[in-house]
Amino acid sequence: MRKYAIASVLVVALAATALAAGAKYYLEMDTVGNCSVVDSKPSASSGMTIMGDKGGYASKEDAAKARKGMPKDKCRGIVG
C-alpha cells in the first residue's frame, strides 16, 4: 500500500510541474493605456492589446522585464 501512496504523490507532483512549465505570462495594455502583466492570454474581444512577445513569456519576471523596457510613451501607467 505504501508504494501506491508514494507513486500517487509523485504523479501529482509531476502533473503540477508540467502545468507550471506550460504557464505563459502576457504584457497587456488596456483601453486607456495602462500596462500590466497577466497570467492568461487576453481575448480578442476584451479590448486589451498584447505588447511585446505575442506568444507570451515563460515567466512573470520576463514579462515584467519587457514592461520595463517599453518606451515611456507606450504605457501611461503600470497596473499590478
C-alpha positions as CSV (number, residue, x, y, z in Angstrom):
1,M,0.0,0.0,0.0
2,R,2.9,2.4,0.8
3,K,4.2,2.0,-2.8
4,Y,0.9,3.2,-4.2
5,A,0.8,6.2,-1.9
6,I,4.3,7.3,-2.9
7,A,3.5,6.7,-6.6
8,S,0.4,8.8,-6.3
9,V,2.3,11.7,-4.7
10,L,4.9,11.5,-7.4
11,V,2.3,11.6,-10.2
12,V,0.6,14.6,-8.7
13,A,3.9,16.4,-8.3
14,L,4.9,15.7,-11.9
15,A,1.5,16.9,-13.2
16,A,1.8,20.1,-11.2
17,T,5.3,20.7,-12.6
18,A,4.1,20.1,-16.1
19,L,1.2,22.6,-15.7
20,A,3.5,25.2,-14.3
21,A,6.0,24.7,-17.1
22,G,3.3,25.4,-19.6
23,A,2.2,28.7,-18.0
24,K,2.6,31.8,-20.0
25,Y,2.5,35.5,-19.0
26,Y,1.5,38.3,-21.1
27,L,2.2,42.0,-21.2
28,E,-1.0,43.8,-22.0
29,M,-2.2,47.4,-22.4
30,D,-5.8,48.3,-21.5
31,T,-8.1,50.6,-23.4
32,V,-6.8,53.7,-21.5
33,G,-3.1,52.9,-21.9
34,N,-2.3,51.2,-18.6
35,C,0.1,48.2,-18.9
36,S,0.1,45.1,-16.7
37,V,1.4,41.6,-16.6
38,V,-1.2,38.9,-16.6
39,D,-1.2,35.1,-16.5
40,S,-3.8,34.4,-19.2
41,K,-3.9,35.5,-22.8
42,P,-6.4,38.4,-23.2
43,S,-9.3,37.5,-25.5
44,A,-9.7,39.3,-28.8
45,S,-13.0,41.0,-27.6
46,S,-11.5,42.2,-24.3
47,G,-10.2,45.4,-25.7
48,M,-6.7,44.6,-24.3
49,T,-3.6,44.8,-26.6
50,I,-0.8,42.3,-26.2
51,M,2.5,44.1,-26.0
52,G,5.9,42.6,-26.6
53,D,6.0,38.9,-27.3
54,K,2.6,38.0,-28.7
55,G,3.2,34.3,-27.8
56,G,3.7,35.2,-24.1
57,Y,6.6,35.0,-21.7
58,A,7.8,31.9,-19.9
59,S,7.9,33.7,-16.5
60,K,6.3,36.7,-14.8
61,E,9.8,38.2,-14.3
62,D,10.4,38.0,-18.1
63,A,7.1,39.8,-18.8
64,A,7.9,42.4,-16.1
65,K,11.4,43.0,-17.6
66,A,9.8,43.5,-21.1
67,R,7.3,46.0,-19.5
68,K,10.2,48.0,-18.0
69,G,11.9,48.0,-21.4
70,M,8.9,49.6,-23.2
71,P,9.3,53.2,-24.4
72,K,7.9,55.7,-21.9
73,D,5.2,56.8,-24.3
74,K,3.7,53.3,-24.7
75,C,2.3,52.8,-21.2
76,R,0.5,55.7,-19.4
77,G,0.6,53.8,-16.1
78,I,1.5,50.4,-14.6
79,V,-1.2,48.2,-13.0
80,G,-0.2,45.4,-10.6
